[in-house]
Amino acid sequence: MAILHAYFDDSGDDKRERCMAVGGLIGSDAQFTALDSLWSSATTNLSEPFRSTECETQQGQFSSWDKGACDDLMKRLVGIIQQIEVVGFGSIVPVMDYRSVFSDAHEYDPHFLALRHALINVACVGAVSRGDTLGTIGIRICCEDSTTTSNREKKIYDELKDFAGWRWGKAFVGFSTASKELMALQAADLIAREAYKHAVNRGVRPTRKPVKVLHQLLSFHLWTRPALEYLRDAGGPSSLEALTGWGQSAIKPPQILRFSGTTFDLA
């Protein structure tokens, strides 16, 4: 069985009040082997794993760097993703809308909806790659290890894999967590950050340079309040029937905003 790998990380504001995003990269063994080598070379002088937010804001290990050096490193890392041509995906949930629609929501529930959405879309990528012939391509998922979210993330993966109403779940062949020492998760961190920033900057600031460079490889999905309300009425954010069957019911769901290719504002 051929295998695709998907590496996911999360991003958001410190207080988790604006948006929560889950984003990452999907590709083959060969692609991630190449990414690992090139990324390791580009970050060889770092004392800690690369984190996109720290690099952009000159914090942490980048506190003594000048802005130009941070920008140069970011440009080089974005160029590696472009060169390897791994596919980037991001699901972004606006926190205030989520908590308004789901008044009993717990702190990380928007994150868990974004993860469910991301995993479902990864399965769709696998289906396209294998011509929708199950069993030809398997998908392995890896998320950053977290004492806060990892146990629930594994449960979400298991529920999707075992959900009888969704045959694409059978393509999932493994779930694991790892630290940011893993180069692919550092790259996933960059994509998650760009998904989050694209959502919060929308209509306020121009599209960011990494997205302009990678736009042909990216697909960001931003949940809207009407889409969240539809999900509430269809069974809630844990309803696998509603999420895996999105758009297949007699009532057409409201649009989730999708950005990919030329639908990004590239001016």
C-alpha positions in Angstrom: 0.0 0.0 0.0 1.3 3.4 -0.9 1.2 5.9 1.9 0.5 9.6 2.3 1.6 11.4 5.4 -0.2 14.4 7.0 1.4 16.5 9.7 -0.7 18.9 11.6 -0.1 21.7 14.1 -2.4 24.4 15.6 -2.2 28.2 15.8 -4.2 31.0 17.4 -3.9 34.0 19.6 -2.5 33.5 23.1 -5.9 33.9 24.8 -7.7 31.7 22.2 -10.3 34.5 21.7 -10.1 35.2 18.0 -9.5 32.1 15.9 -8.2 28.6 16.3 -6.6 27.0 13.3 -5.3 23.5 12.5 -3.0 23.4 9.6 -0.4 21.3 8.0 1.1 19.5 5.1 0.2 16.3 3.1 2.7 14.4 1.0 4.6 11.2 0.3 7.5 9.5 2.0 9.9 10.9 -0.6 8.6 14.4 -0.3 9.0 14.5 3.5 12.4 12.9 3.4 13.5 15.7 1.1 11.8 18.3 3.3 13.6 16.9 6.4 17.0 17.2 4.7 16.5 20.7 3.4 14.8 22.0 6.5 17.5 20.6 8.8 20.1 22.4 6.7 18.3 25.7 6.7 17.8 25.6 10.5 21.1 24.1 11.5 22.1 27.2 13.5 19.0 27.2 15.6 19.3 26.1 19.2 15.6 25.0 19.4 13.0 23.8 16.9 11.7 26.5 14.5 8.5 28.2 15.5 6.9 30.5 12.9 5.5 33.0 15.4 8.8 33.4 17.3 10.6 34.0 14.0 8.1 36.6 12.8 7.9 38.5 16.1 11.6 38.1 17.0 10.9 36.4 20.3 12.4 33.3 21.9 15.5 32.2 20.2 15.0 35.0 17.6 15.1 37.8 20.2 18.6 38.8 19.3 18.1 38.5 15.5 17.4 41.5 13.3 14.2 41.6 11.3 16.1 41.1 8.0 17.6 37.8 9.2 14.2 36.5 10.4 12.6 37.4 7.1 15.4 35.7 5.2 15.0 32.5 7.2 11.2 32.5 6.7 11.7 33.1 2.9 14.1 30.2 2.7 11.7 27.8 4.6 8.7 28.8 2.5 10.9 28.2 -0.6 11.6 24.6 0.6 7.8 23.9 0.9 7.4 25.3 -2.6 10.2 23.3 -4.0 9.1 20.0 -2.5 5.4 20.7 -3.5 3.8 19.2 -0.5 0.1 20.3 -0.2 -1.0 22.6 2.6 -4.4 22.6 4.3 -5.8 24.8 7.0 -9.2 24.8 8.9 -9.9 27.9 10.9 -12.7 28.4 13.4 -13.7 31.9 14.7 -13.8 31.5 18.4 -16.4 34.2 19.3 -18.9 32.8 16.7 -18.3 29.3 17.9 -18.9 30.1 21.6 -22.0 32.1 20.6 -23.5 29.2 18.6 -22.3 26.5 21.1 -22.9 28.2 24.4 -21.7 25.1 26.4 -18.3 24.9 24.5 -15.2 24.0 26.4 -11.9 25.9 25.9 -10.4 23.7 23.1 -13.6 22.7 21.3 -13.0 25.1 18.3 -9.6 23.4 17.9 -11.2 19.9 17.9 -13.8 21.0 15.2 -10.9 22.3 13.1 -9.1 19.0 13.5 -12.1 16.9 12.5 -12.5 19.1 9.5 -8.9 18.8 8.6 -8.9 15.0 8.9 -12.0 14.7 6.7 -10.4 16.8 4.0 -7.1 14.8 4.2 -9.2 11.7 3.5 -10.6 13.5 0.5 -7.1 14.3 -0.8 -6.3 10.6 -0.5 -9.4 9.6 -2.3 -8.5 11.9 -5.2 -4.9 10.6 -5.3 -6.1 7.0 -5.5 -9.0 7.7 -7.9 -11.4 6.9 -5.1 -10.4 3.3 -5.1 -10.1 2.4 -1.4 -7.1 0.4 -0.3 -4.6 1.8 -2.8 -3.3 4.7 -0.7 -3.2 4.9 3.1 -2.9 8.0 5.2 -0.9 8.4 8.3 -1.6 11.3 10.6 0.9 13.0 13.0 0.1 15.9 15.3 2.3 17.8 17.7 2.4 16.1 21.1 0.3 18.0 23.7 -0.6 17.2 27.3 -3.8 19.3 26.7 -5.1 18.0 23.4 -3.4 14.8 22.2 -5.6 12.2 24.0 -8.7 13.9 22.5 -7.1 14.1 19.1 -6.4 10.4 19.0 -10.0 9.7 20.0 -11.3 12.0 17.2 -9.0 10.1 14.7 -10.3 6.7 16.0 -14.0 7.8 15.8 -13.5 8.9 12.2 -11.6 5.8 11.2 -14.3 3.6 12.7 -17.4 5.5 11.6 -19.5 3.1 9.6 -21.2 5.9 7.7 -18.0 7.1 6.1 -16.0 4.7 4.0 -13.1 7.0 3.4 -12.1 6.6 7.0 -10.8 3.2 6.1 -7.9 4.9 4.4 -6.5 6.0 7.8 -3.7 3.6 8.7 -2.0 5.3 11.7 -2.0 8.2 14.2 0.9 9.4 16.2 2.2 12.5 18.0 5.7 13.9 18.1 7.6 16.8 19.4 8.6 19.9 17.3 12.0 18.3 16.9 10.4 16.7 13.8 11.1 18.9 10.8 7.7 18.1 9.2 5.9 19.5 12.3 7.9 22.7 12.2 6.8 23.1 8.6 3.2 22.3 9.7 3.6 25.0 12.3 4.3 27.5 9.5 1.2 26.5 7.6 -1.0 26.6 10.7 0.3 30.1 11.5 -0.4 31.3 7.9 -4.0 29.9 8.0 -4.6 31.7 11.3 -3.1 35.0 10.1 -5.0 34.8 6.8 -8.3 34.6 8.7 -7.6 37.4 11.2 -6.1 39.7 8.5 -8.9 39.1 6.0 -10.3 42.5 4.8 -7.8 44.3 7.0 -4.3 43.6 5.6 -2.9 42.3 2.3 -2.3 38.6 1.8 0.9 37.6 3.5 4.0 36.8 1.4 4.2 33.1 2.3 0.6 32.6 1.1 1.4 34.5 -2.1 4.4 32.2 -2.8 2.5 29.0 -1.8 -1.0 29.8 -3.1 -1.0 27.0 -5.7 -0.3 24.5 -2.9 -2.6 25.8 -0.2 -6.3 25.4 0.7 -7.6 27.3 3.7 -11.2 26.8 4.9 -12.7 29.4 7.2 -15.9 28.5 9.1 -18.7 31.1 9.0 -21.3 31.7 11.7 -24.1 30.4 9.4 -22.1 27.2 8.7 -21.6 26.8 12.5 -25.4 27.3 13.1 -26.1 24.7 10.4 -23.8 22.3 12.1 -25.5 22.9 15.4 -28.9 22.1 13.9 -27.5 19.1 12.1 -26.3 17.4 15.3 -23.4 19.5 16.6 -19.6 19.7 16.2 -19.2 16.0 17.3 -21.7 14.7 14.7 -19.7 12.7 12.3 -22.7 12.1 10.2 -23.1 15.8 9.6 -19.4 16.5 9.1 -18.6 13.6 6.7 -21.9 14.1 4.8 -21.5 17.9 4.5 -23.5 19.1 1.4 -25.1 15.7 0.8 -28.4 16.3 2.6 -31.6 17.8 1.0 -30.9 21.1 2.7 -27.8 22.8 1.2 -25.5 24.0 4.0 -24.2 27.6 4.2 -20.8 28.1 2.6 -17.6 27.6 4.4 -15.2 30.2 3.0 -12.5 28.5 0.9 -9.3 30.0 -0.3 -7.0 28.3 -2.7 -5.0 29.1 -5.8 -6.2 32.3 -7.4 -9.0 32.7 -4.9 -6.4 34.2 -2.5 -6.2 37.9 -2.9 -2.7 38.0 -4.5 -2.5 41.7 -5.3 
